[in-house]
Amino acid sequence: MIAFFALAIGIGFWPVHAAVFGDPSYSCGSGFVHSGHQWKTDSAAAQDERTGNDAATGTPSDVCPNKVYGRRDFALLVIGFAAVVGLLTLVLIQNPQDRSSSALQASMRVRDSKR
């Protein structure tokens, strides 16, 4: 279970890069730490930087949200899956309680209180 949480944290904080106009390896941030304001300012600066052999598909504000939010959502899905599996494991692996002794003690208390 701890491994799933560590994996999700790694996925969520791993930096995301995208090919944008003017920069083939633009750093969009990570799933958990990113700046939409930075994407907007960089998009305004890179609007006219297209080249003929550029493999970019858009500006940072067009390309980054899909990549970053997809990574963040996947990390949250892994965390949710780990939490559900962990809780089910805790519930299903518990040793059943021996209720006979507690029932016996309760009936003794009831009998003693009537006297």
QUIMO-V801039 format. One record per pair of residues at least 12 apart in sequence whose ideal C-beta (glycine too) atoms are under 6 Angstrom apart, sorted by the first residue. I is the first residue (numbers start at 1). GAP is how many residues later the second one is. D is the distance in Angstrom with one decimal. If there is no record, write none. Layout:
I;GAP;D / I;GAP;D
This chain:
1;81;5.5 / 1;85;4.2 / 4;74;5.9 / 4;78;3.3 / 5;77;5.6 / 8;67;4.6 / 8;70;4.0 / 8;71;4.4 / 11;64;4.3 / 12;19;4.4 / 12;20;4.4 / 12;63;3.6 / 13;17;5.0 / 13;19;5.7 / 14;16;5.9 / 15;12;5.8 / 15;15;5.3 / 16;12;4.5 / 16;51;5.0 / 16;52;5.4 / 16;55;5.8 / 18;45;4.5 / 18;46;5.8 / 18;49;5.5 / 19;36;5.1 / 19;37;4.6 / 20;36;5.0 / 20;39;5.9 / 20;40;5.0 / 20;43;5.4 / 21;25;4.7 / 21;28;5.0 / 21;29;5.2 / 21;35;4.8 / 21;38;5.9 / 22;24;4.2 / 22;27;3.2 / 26;34;5.8 / 28;36;3.7 / 28;39;5.9 / 28;40;5.2 / 31;37;5.8 / 31;40;3.8 / 31;41;3.3 / 31;44;5.4 / 34;34;5.0 / 39;21;4.2 / 39;22;4.4 / 39;25;5.2 / 40;21;5.3 / 42;18;4.6 / 43;16;3.7 / 43;17;5.0 / 43;18;4.1 / 46;13;5.7
